[in-house]
Amino acid sequence: MNCTAPIPNKELGLDLEDYSWGQTLLDVKVEIPIPNGINSRSIEYDVTKNHLKVGLKGYPLIINGQLFGEVKAEESFCKLEGP
């Protein structure tokens, strides 16, 4: 069994298969590559103080899980950026 720990990226997070994340002392940023032609109405996004759910409508969720610590959900947002 190989029990090597993942290597953090330059933003003190991880680069995973479907998304990457990074953090500072104040913020956490999650980046998910989205196929061309997807608009903001196609994105499913929900955050509570201890849970994050992100995906594309009609597809399996990309992220659906408990957060390590509590966040200020009312200060969280989702932003769609083009290439």
Wavefront OBJ file of the C-alpha trace (Angstrom):
o trace
v 0.000 0.000 0.000
v 1.329 3.426 -0.971
v 0.576 5.970 1.776
v 2.325 9.046 0.420
v 0.674 12.331 1.274
v -0.431 14.600 -1.588
v 1.889 17.501 -2.391
v 0.298 20.934 -1.839
v 0.108 23.325 -4.805
v 1.549 26.858 -4.723
v -1.684 28.155 -3.142
v -1.387 25.764 -0.153
v -4.175 23.562 -1.488
v -4.349 20.619 -3.866
v -4.700 20.004 -7.595
v -7.212 17.166 -7.920
v -8.625 15.390 -10.957
v -11.838 17.451 -11.289
v -10.866 20.679 -9.513
v -8.158 22.496 -7.605
v -8.254 24.610 -4.487
v -6.018 26.991 -2.627
v -6.142 29.098 0.489
v -4.794 32.093 2.339
v -5.343 32.956 5.992
v -8.643 34.623 5.041
v -9.903 32.960 1.853
v -10.355 29.623 0.139
v -10.627 29.485 -3.656
v -11.904 26.484 -5.631
v -11.338 26.343 -9.398
v -13.292 23.943 -11.589
v -12.705 23.717 -15.345
v -16.039 24.130 -17.148
v -16.628 23.037 -20.764
v -17.099 25.735 -23.423
v -20.689 26.805 -23.966
v -21.711 26.517 -20.314
v -23.467 29.583 -18.895
v -24.054 30.601 -15.291
v -27.608 29.190 -15.266
v -26.124 25.718 -15.805
v -24.065 25.838 -12.616
v -25.384 24.281 -9.426
v -23.803 25.968 -6.390
v -24.739 25.868 -2.729
v -22.654 26.692 0.326
v -23.609 26.610 3.981
v -21.402 27.231 6.984
v -20.049 23.663 6.817
v -20.963 22.182 3.401
v -20.124 22.877 -0.264
v -21.978 21.589 -3.317
v -20.883 22.468 -6.883
v -21.750 20.922 -10.216
v -23.402 21.307 -13.582
v -27.159 20.757 -13.823
v -27.925 17.329 -15.286
v -24.504 15.871 -14.348
v -23.096 14.255 -11.191
v -21.885 16.804 -8.644
v -18.190 17.713 -8.827
v -18.002 18.646 -5.135
v -20.502 17.602 -2.473
v -19.075 17.449 0.994
v -18.444 18.735 4.456
v -15.941 21.561 4.884
v -13.038 21.214 7.314
v -14.128 24.296 9.217
v -16.993 26.752 9.224
v -17.211 29.462 6.550
v -19.296 32.623 6.285
v -21.778 31.374 3.690
v -23.266 34.846 3.217
v -19.829 36.098 2.087
v -19.249 33.211 -0.340
v -19.857 33.470 -4.072
v -19.543 31.644 -7.362
v -17.880 33.322 -10.356
v -17.798 32.032 -13.938
v -14.759 33.225 -15.931
v -14.047 32.756 -19.603
v -10.732 31.646 -21.078
l 1 2 3 4 5 6 7 8 9 10 11 12 13 14 15 16 17 18 19 20 21 22 23 24 25 26 27 28 29 30 31 32 33 34 35 36 37 38 39 40 41 42 43 44 45 46 47 48 49 50 51 52 53 54 55 56 57 58 59 60 61 62 63 64 65 66 67 68 69 70 71 72 73 74 75 76 77 78 79 80 81 82 83
